[in-house]
Amino acid sequence: MVDFFSLEMSEMQLYQRLVSRMAFINANKWQNPHRFFTEEDLAKANEALNGCYKLPFQIHDDGRQTLDDIRARIQKTKRENEGAPCLVVIDYLQLIPIAGKFERHDLAVGSVTRELKQMAKQYKVPIILLSQLSRSVEQRSDKRPMMSDLRDSGSIEQDADLVMLLYRDDYYNAHTTHQVTEVNLVKHRNGPVGTVYLNFVKEFSWFTSKKENLNN
């Protein structure tokens, strides 16, 4: 079972992305589906949506979700799925409301990452936590992010078991021929670090490990 805590995007937006990938429908068509969807698109979207509802996947899209709310939901999921593997995804760290008062913002963020670390250990569930980057990366000629570019990075570096940083050359260089996404594993507490290369399929908001014919 997957608990996806989305503090930025709505449940509808996330399901649109899921359906786009599952049905191979260009994501841009969701801007005006009544105008751009063909009858074939509609049929494929309905079939994919039915498939989505059968997935062991729950989206929680309240933008005001606190750590207590996240903890309560994880407890509920673990109780209702005893013995089954579970995964938690949180999008994203800087939007989680912070309880209490702290002298500095980095200390406040540190309290959040420590609490999530404790939840992961207590409930024996992996937590994937997304984070923003600071603006410092924009000031360098090489835009590849480093661990220090993570906003309020000290606590993230300390508490995370793995840290992965993404880079797409075509995002910064419109005329590049390098269409590969770099996934740089810069920290791995129990294993090696290095870079993995993926293909990003924009129209489906999807990453693939190799070139595939997505029309089949």
C-alpha positions in Angstrom: 0.0 0.0 0.0 1.3 3.5 -0.9 0.3 6.6 1.0 1.0 9.6 -1.2 0.9 12.9 0.7 0.6 15.8 -1.8 0.8 19.2 -0.2 1.0 21.0 -3.5 -0.9 19.1 -6.3 -4.5 18.1 -6.1 -5.7 14.5 -6.3 -7.2 15.2 -9.7 -3.9 16.5 -11.1 -2.1 13.4 -9.8 -4.6 11.0 -11.3 -4.5 12.8 -14.6 -0.7 12.1 -14.7 -1.3 8.5 -13.8 -3.9 8.1 -16.5 -1.7 9.8 -19.0 1.1 7.2 -18.4 -1.2 4.2 -18.2 -3.2 5.1 -21.3 -0.4 6.8 -23.2 -2.4 10.1 -23.5 -0.5 13.3 -24.1 -0.6 15.1 -20.7 -1.2 18.5 -22.5 -4.6 17.3 -23.6 -5.8 17.6 -19.9 -5.8 21.4 -20.3 -9.0 21.0 -22.3 -10.1 17.4 -22.6 -13.5 18.3 -24.1 -11.6 19.9 -27.0 -8.5 17.7 -27.4 -9.6 14.2 -26.4 -10.6 11.8 -29.1 -13.1 9.0 -28.6 -10.2 6.7 -28.4 -8.6 8.8 -25.7 -11.8 8.8 -23.7 -12.1 5.1 -23.9 -8.4 4.5 -22.9 -8.7 7.1 -20.1 -11.8 5.5 -18.6 -10.1 2.1 -18.7 -7.0 3.5 -17.1 -9.0 5.3 -14.4 -10.7 2.1 -13.5 -7.3 0.5 -13.2 -6.1 3.4 -11.0 -8.9 2.8 -8.5 -7.8 -0.8 -8.1 -4.3 0.1 -7.2 -3.1 -0.1 -3.6 -2.6 3.7 -3.7 -4.0 6.4 -1.6 -3.6 10.1 -2.3 -4.0 12.6 0.6 -4.0 16.1 -0.9 -4.9 18.4 2.0 -2.3 21.2 1.8 -2.5 21.7 5.5 -1.4 18.2 6.6 0.8 18.2 9.7 3.2 15.6 10.9 0.5 14.4 13.3 -1.8 13.9 10.3 0.8 12.0 8.4 1.6 9.8 11.5 -2.1 9.0 12.0 -2.6 8.0 8.4 0.5 5.8 8.4 -0.8 4.1 11.6 -4.2 3.5 10.0 -2.6 2.1 6.8 -0.3 -0.3 8.8 -3.2 -1.4 10.9 -5.5 -2.1 7.9 -2.7 -3.8 5.9 -1.0 -5.8 8.6 2.0 -7.7 7.2 1.8 -6.1 3.8 4.6 -3.9 2.4 3.9 -0.2 2.6 5.5 3.0 1.2 5.1 6.6 2.0 5.7 9.5 -0.4 5.6 13.2 0.7 5.6 16.1 -1.8 7.2 18.1 -0.4 9.3 18.9 2.7 9.1 22.7 2.7 5.3 22.7 2.6 4.9 20.6 5.8 3.5 22.9 8.5 5.9 23.3 11.4 4.6 23.2 15.0 6.3 25.2 17.7 8.8 28.0 17.6 12.4 27.8 16.6 15.3 30.3 16.5 16.1 29.5 12.9 14.3 28.0 10.0 16.9 25.3 9.5 16.3 24.1 13.0 12.5 24.0 12.3 13.1 21.9 9.2 15.4 19.7 11.1 12.6 18.9 13.6 10.5 17.7 10.6 13.2 15.5 9.1 14.0 13.9 12.5 10.3 13.2 13.1 9.9 11.6 9.7 13.0 9.5 10.3 11.6 8.3 13.6 8.3 7.4 11.9 10.1 5.4 9.2 11.9 3.4 11.9 8.9 3.0 14.2 6.5 1.8 11.5 9.2 0.0 9.4 8.1 1.9 6.3 10.3 3.6 3.7 9.5 7.3 3.3 10.4 9.1 0.1 10.6 12.8 0.9 10.8 15.4 -1.9 12.6 18.7 -1.4 13.1 22.0 -3.1 16.6 23.2 -4.2 18.0 26.5 -3.3 18.6 29.3 -5.9 22.3 28.9 -5.7 22.3 26.3 -8.5 21.1 28.9 -10.9 24.2 31.0 -10.3 26.6 28.3 -11.5 27.6 27.4 -15.1 27.2 23.7 -14.3 23.5 23.4 -13.1 23.9 19.9 -11.8 22.7 20.1 -8.2 24.9 19.2 -5.2 23.8 18.1 -1.8 24.4 21.6 -0.5 21.8 22.9 -2.9 19.0 21.3 -0.9 17.1 24.0 0.9 17.9 23.8 4.6 20.2 21.0 3.6 21.9 20.2 6.9 19.2 18.2 8.4 18.3 16.5 5.1 21.9 15.3 4.7 22.1 14.1 8.3 18.7 12.2 8.5 18.4 10.8 5.0 19.6 7.3 4.2 19.6 8.0 0.5 19.8 11.4 -1.3 19.0 11.5 -5.0 19.4 14.7 -7.1 17.9 15.0 -10.6 19.3 16.9 -13.6 17.9 17.4 -17.1 20.2 19.2 -19.4 17.4 20.1 -21.9 15.7 22.0 -19.1 18.5 24.6 -19.1 19.7 24.2 -22.7 17.0 24.3 -25.3 19.3 23.3 -28.1 21.0 20.4 -26.3 21.1 16.9 -27.9 21.5 15.4 -24.4 17.9 14.3 -23.7 18.8 12.0 -20.7 17.8 12.7 -17.1 20.7 12.1 -14.6 19.7 10.7 -11.2 22.7 11.3 -9.0 22.8 9.2 -5.9 25.0 11.4 -3.7 24.4 9.6 -0.4 23.7 6.0 0.3 24.1 5.0 3.9 24.2 1.3 3.1 25.6 1.1 -0.4 27.5 2.7 -3.3 26.8 6.1 -4.8 26.8 7.0 -8.5 24.7 8.2 -11.4 21.8 6.5 -13.2 20.6 7.7 -16.6 16.9 7.7 -17.5 14.8 8.9 -20.4 12.2 11.4 -19.6 9.0 11.2 -21.8 7.5 14.6 -21.4 4.1 13.9 -23.0 3.4 11.2 -20.5 5.3 12.7 -17.5 7.2 9.4 -17.2 10.7 8.1 -16.8 12.0 5.0 -18.6 15.2 3.1 -18.1 15.6 2.5 -21.8 14.1 3.6 -25.1 10.7 2.1 -25.5 7.9 2.3 -28.0 5.3 3.7 -25.7 2.6 3.5 -28.4 2.4 -0.3 -28.1 
